[in-house]
Amino acid sequence: MKGHGQKFGRKQEAAIAALISCATVSEAAKQAGVSGSTLMRWMNNDDFCAAYRRARAGLVEEASNALRLRAVGAVKVLWNVATSPKSKSTARVSACRAIIEFVFKGVEQEQLREIHGLIEEVSRKLEAKKR
């Protein structure tokens, strides 16, 4: 591995992509063109693990953004089911329950983002004091 903050080699980048797209570490090693033991050694490296976590987080963020773009339409569908006299009562109750659950989960996520931001701010201030 190269020093902190430097780019990984082609094989390490391929391994990170493979880890994201494969079901097992052995499949990922094969796809990346490295041995399983090499990939396991890289996975024990802090810089490699950090890059892998960033790549996974980026993938989750992309998926979250795609869902967010479609959320308004999904809520409209749920609302139509919830309020339509043609819908069975069980479907209306299920739709209402889903809307309420999504609202609460959204509030929880916003609170977690705020807490995460506060933790990052405190961490930065503590790090600045160490210098």
Contact map, one row per residue, 1 for C-alpha under 8 A:
11100001100000000000000000000000000000000100000100000000000000000000000000000000000000000000000000000000000000000000000000000000000
11110111000000000000000000000000000000000000000000000000000000000000000000000000000000000000000000000000000000000000000000000000000
11111100000000000000000000000000000000000000000000000000000000000000000000000000000000000000000000000000000000000000000000000000000
01111100000000000000000000000000000000000000001000000000000000000000000000000000000000000000000000000000000000000000000000000000000
00111110000000000000000000000000000000000000000000000000000000000000000000000000000000000000000000000000000000000000000000000000000
01111111000000000000000000000000000000000000000000000000000000000000000000000000000000000000000000000000000000000000000000000000000
01001111100000000000000000000000000000000000000000000000000000000000000000000000000000000000000000000000000000000000000000000000000
11000111111110000000000000000000000000000000000000000000000000000000000000000000000000000000000000000000000000000000000000000000000
10000011111110000000000000000000000000000000000000000000000000000000000000000000000000000000000000000000000000000000000000000000000
00000001111111000000000000000000000000000000000000000000000000000000000000000000000000000000000000000000000000000000000000000000000
00000001111111100000000000000001110000000000000000000000000000000000000000000000000000000000000000000000000000000000000000000000000
00000001111111110000000000000000000000000100000100000000000000000000000000000000000000000000000000000000000000000000000000000000000
00000001111111111000000000000000000000000000000000000000000000000000000000000000000000000000000000000000000000000000000000000000000
00000000011111111100000000000001000000000000000000000000000000000000000000000000000000000000000000000000000000000000000000000000000
00000000001111111110000000011011010000100000000000000000000000000000000000000000000000000000000000000000000000000000000000000000000
00000000000111111111000000000000000000000000000000110010000000000000000000000000000000000000000000000000000000000000000000000000000
00000000000011111111100000000000000000000000000000000010000000000000000000000000000000000000000000000000000000000000000000000000000
00000000000001111111110000111011000000000000000000000000000000000000000000000000000000000000000000000000000000000000000000000000000
00000000000000111111111110011000000000000000000000000000000000000000000000000000000000000000000000000000000000000000000000000000000
00000000000000011111110000000000000000000000000000000011000000000000000000000000000000000000000000000000000000000000000000000000000
00000000000000001111111000010000000000000000000000000000000000000000000000000000000000000000000000000000000000000000000000000000000
00000000000000000111111110110000000000000000000000000000000000000000000000000000000000000000000000000000000000000000000000000000000
00000000000000000010111110110000000000000000000000000000000000000000000000000000000000000000000000000000000000000000000000000000000
00000000000000000010011111110000000000000000000000000000000000000000000000000000000000000000000000000000000000000000000000000000000
00000000000000000010011111111000000100100000000000000000000000000000000000000000000000000000000000000000000000000000000000000000000
00000000000000000000000111111100000100000000000000000000000000000000000000000000000000000000000000000000000000000000000000000000000
00000000000000000100011111111110000000000000000000000000000000000000000000000000000000000000000000000000000000000000000000000000000
00000000000000100110111111111111000000000000000000000000000000000000000000000000000000000000000000000000000000000000000000000000000
00000000000000100110000011111111111100100000000000000000000000000000000000000000000000000000000000000000000000000000000000000000000
00000000000000000000000001111111111100000000000000000000000000000000000000000000000000000000000000000000000000000000000000000000000
00000000000000100100000000111111110000000000000000000000000000000000000000000000000000000000000000000000000000000000000000000000000
00000000001001100100000000011111110000000000000000000000000000000000000000000000000000000000000000000000000000000000000000000000000
00000000001000000000000000001111111000000000000000000000000000000000000000000000000000000000000000000000000000000000000000000000000
00000000001000100000000000001111111101100000000000000000000000000000000000000000000000000000000000000000000000000000000000000000000
00000000000000000000000000001100111111100000000000000000000000000000000000000000000000000000000000000000000000000000000000000000000
00000000000000000000000011001100011111110000000000000000000000000000000000000000000000000000000000000000000000000000000000000000000
00000000000000000000000000000000001111111000000000000000000000000000000000000000000000000000000000000000000000000000000000000000000
00000000000000000000000000000000011111111100000000000000000000000000000000000000000000000000000000000000000000000000000000000000000
00000000000000100000000010001000011111111110000000000000000000000000000000000000000000000000000000000000000000000000000000000000000
00000000000000000000000000000000000111111111000000000000000000000000000000000000000000000000000000000000000000000000000000000000000
00000000000000000000000000000000000011111111100000000000000000000000000000000000000000000000000000000000000000000000000000000000000
10000000000100000000000000000000000001111111100110000000000000000000000000000000000000000000000000000000000000000000000000000000000
00000000000000000000000000000000000000111111110110000000000000000000000000000000000000000000000000000000000000000000000000000000000
00000000000000000000000000000000000000011111110110000000000000000000000000000000000000000000000000000000000000000000000000000000000
00000000000000000000000000000000000000001111111110000000000000000000000000000000000000000000000000000000000000000000000000000000000
00000000000000000000000000000000000000000011111111000000000000000000000000000000000000000000000000000000000000000000000000000000000
00010000000000000000000000000000000000000000111111100000000000000000000000000000000000000000000000000000000000000000000000000000000
10000000000100000000000000000000000000000111111111110000000000000000000000000000000000000000000000000000000000000000000000000000000
00000000000000000000000000000000000000000111111111111000000000000000000000000000000000000000000000000000000000000000000000000000000
00000000000000000000000000000000000000000000011111111100000000000000000000000000000000000000000000000000000000000000000000000000000
00000000000000010000000000000000000000000000001111111110000000000000000000000000000000000000000000000000000000000000000000000000000
00000000000000010000000000000000000000000000000111111111000000000000000000000000000000000000000000000000000000000000000000000000000
00000000000000000000000000000000000000000000000011111111100000000000000000000000000000000000000000000000000000000000000000000000000
00000000000000000000000000000000000000000000000001111111110000000000000000000000000000000000000000000000000000000000000000000000000
00000000000000011001000000000000000000000000000000111111111000000000000000000000000000000000000000000000000000000000000000000000000
00000000000000000001000000000000000000000000000000011111111100000000000000000000000000000000000000000000000000000000000000000000000
00000000000000000000000000000000000000000000000000001111111110000000000000000000000000000000000000000000000000000000000000000000000
00000000000000000000000000000000000000000000000000000111111111000000000000000000000000000000000000000000000000000000000000000000000
00000000000000000000000000000000000000000000000000000011111111100000000000000000000000000000000000000000000000000000000000000000000
00000000000000000000000000000000000000000000000000000001111111110000000000000000000000000000000000000000000000000000000000000000000
00000000000000000000000000000000000000000000000000000000111111111000000000000000000000000000000000000000000000000000000000000000000
00000000000000000000000000000000000000000000000000000000011111111100000000000000000000000000000000000000000000000000000000000000000
00000000000000000000000000000000000000000000000000000000001111111110000000000000000000000000000000000000000000000000000000000000000
00000000000000000000000000000000000000000000000000000000000111111111000000000000000000000000000000000000000000000000000000000000000
00000000000000000000000000000000000000000000000000000000000011111111100000000000000000000000000000000000000000000000000000000000000
00000000000000000000000000000000000000000000000000000000000001111111110000000000000000000000000000000000000000000000000000000000000
00000000000000000000000000000000000000000000000000000000000000111111111000000000000000000000000000000000000000000000000000000000000
00000000000000000000000000000000000000000000000000000000000000011111111100000000000000000000000000000000000000000000000000000000000
00000000000000000000000000000000000000000000000000000000000000001111111100000000000000000000000000000000000000000000000000000000000
00000000000000000000000000000000000000000000000000000000000000000111111111000000000000000000000000000000000000000000000000000000000
00000000000000000000000000000000000000000000000000000000000000000011111111100000000000000000000000000000000000000000000000000000000
00000000000000000000000000000000000000000000000000000000000000000001111111110000000000000000000000000000000000000000000000000000000
00000000000000000000000000000000000000000000000000000000000000000000011111111000000000000000000000000000000000000000000000000000000
00000000000000000000000000000000000000000000000000000000000000000000011111111100000000000000000000000000000000000000000000000000000
00000000000000000000000000000000000000000000000000000000000000000000001111111110000000000000000000100000000000000000000000000000000
00000000000000000000000000000000000000000000000000000000000000000000000111111111000000000000000000000000000000000000000000000000000
00000000000000000000000000000000000000000000000000000000000000000000000011111111100000000000000000000000000000000000000000000000000
00000000000000000000000000000000000000000000000000000000000000000000000001111111110000000000001101100000000000000000000000000000000
00000000000000000000000000000000000000000000000000000000000000000000000000111111111000000000001100100000000000000000000000000000000
00000000000000000000000000000000000000000000000000000000000000000000000000011111111100000000000000000000000000000000000000000000000
00000000000000000000000000000000000000000000000000000000000000000000000000001111111100100011001000000000000000000000000000000000000
00000000000000000000000000000000000000000000000000000000000000000000000000000111111100100011111100000000000000000000000000000000000
00000000000000000000000000000000000000000000000000000000000000000000000000000011111110100001000000000000000000000000000000000000000
00000000000000000000000000000000000000000000000000000000000000000000000000000001111111100001000000000000000000000000000000000000000
00000000000000000000000000000000000000000000000000000000000000000000000000000000001111110000000000000000000000000000000000000000000
00000000000000000000000000000000000000000000000000000000000000000000000000000000000111110000000000000000000000000000000000000000000
00000000000000000000000000000000000000000000000000000000000000000000000000000000111111111011000000000000000000000000000000000000000
00000000000000000000000000000000000000000000000000000000000000000000000000000000000011111111000000000000000000000000000000000000000
00000000000000000000000000000000000000000000000000000000000000000000000000000000000000111111100000000000000000000000000000000000000
00000000000000000000000000000000000000000000000000000000000000000000000000000000000000011111110000000000000000000000000000000000000
00000000000000000000000000000000000000000000000000000000000000000000000000000000110000111111111000000000000000000000000000000000000
00000000000000000000000000000000000000000000000000000000000000000000000000000000111100111111111100000000000000000000000000000000000
00000000000000000000000000000000000000000000000000000000000000000000000000000000010000001111111110000000000000000000000000000000000
00000000000000000000000000000000000000000000000000000000000000000000000000000000010000000111111111000000000000000000000000000000000
00000000000000000000000000000000000000000000000000000000000000000000000000000110110000000011111111100000000000000000000000000000000
00000000000000000000000000000000000000000000000000000000000000000000000000000110010000000001111111110000000000000000000000000000000
00000000000000000000000000000000000000000000000000000000000000000000000000000000000000000000111111111000000000000000000000000000000
00000000000000000000000000000000000000000000000000000000000000000000000000000100000000000000011111111100000000000000000000000000000
00000000000000000000000000000000000000000000000000000000000000000000000000100110000000000000001111111110000000000000000000000000000
00000000000000000000000000000000000000000000000000000000000000000000000000000000000000000000000111111111000000000000000000000000000
00000000000000000000000000000000000000000000000000000000000000000000000000000000000000000000000011111111100000000000000000000000000
00000000000000000000000000000000000000000000000000000000000000000000000000000000000000000000000001111111110000000000000000000000000
00000000000000000000000000000000000000000000000000000000000000000000000000000000000000000000000000111111111000000000000000000000000
00000000000000000000000000000000000000000000000000000000000000000000000000000000000000000000000000011111111100000000000000000000000
00000000000000000000000000000000000000000000000000000000000000000000000000000000000000000000000000001111111110000000000000000000000
00000000000000000000000000000000000000000000000000000000000000000000000000000000000000000000000000000111111111000000000000000000000
00000000000000000000000000000000000000000000000000000000000000000000000000000000000000000000000000000011111111100000000000000000000
00000000000000000000000000000000000000000000000000000000000000000000000000000000000000000000000000000001111111110000000000000000000
00000000000000000000000000000000000000000000000000000000000000000000000000000000000000000000000000000000111111111000000000000000000
00000000000000000000000000000000000000000000000000000000000000000000000000000000000000000000000000000000011111111100000000000000000
00000000000000000000000000000000000000000000000000000000000000000000000000000000000000000000000000000000001111111110000000000000000
00000000000000000000000000000000000000000000000000000000000000000000000000000000000000000000000000000000000111111111000000000000000
00000000000000000000000000000000000000000000000000000000000000000000000000000000000000000000000000000000000011111111100000000000000
00000000000000000000000000000000000000000000000000000000000000000000000000000000000000000000000000000000000001111111110000000000000
00000000000000000000000000000000000000000000000000000000000000000000000000000000000000000000000000000000000000111111111000000000000
00000000000000000000000000000000000000000000000000000000000000000000000000000000000000000000000000000000000000011111111100000000000
00000000000000000000000000000000000000000000000000000000000000000000000000000000000000000000000000000000000000001111111110000000000
00000000000000000000000000000000000000000000000000000000000000000000000000000000000000000000000000000000000000000111111111000000000
00000000000000000000000000000000000000000000000000000000000000000000000000000000000000000000000000000000000000000011111111100000000
00000000000000000000000000000000000000000000000000000000000000000000000000000000000000000000000000000000000000000001111111110000000
00000000000000000000000000000000000000000000000000000000000000000000000000000000000000000000000000000000000000000000111111111000000
00000000000000000000000000000000000000000000000000000000000000000000000000000000000000000000000000000000000000000000011111111100000
00000000000000000000000000000000000000000000000000000000000000000000000000000000000000000000000000000000000000000000001111111110000
00000000000000000000000000000000000000000000000000000000000000000000000000000000000000000000000000000000000000000000000111111111000
00000000000000000000000000000000000000000000000000000000000000000000000000000000000000000000000000000000000000000000000011111111100
00000000000000000000000000000000000000000000000000000000000000000000000000000000000000000000000000000000000000000000000001111111110
00000000000000000000000000000000000000000000000000000000000000000000000000000000000000000000000000000000000000000000000000111111111
00000000000000000000000000000000000000000000000000000000000000000000000000000000000000000000000000000000000000000000000000011111111
00000000000000000000000000000000000000000000000000000000000000000000000000000000000000000000000000000000000000000000000000001111111
00000000000000000000000000000000000000000000000000000000000000000000000000000000000000000000000000000000000000000000000000000111111
00000000000000000000000000000000000000000000000000000000000000000000000000000000000000000000000000000000000000000000000000000011111
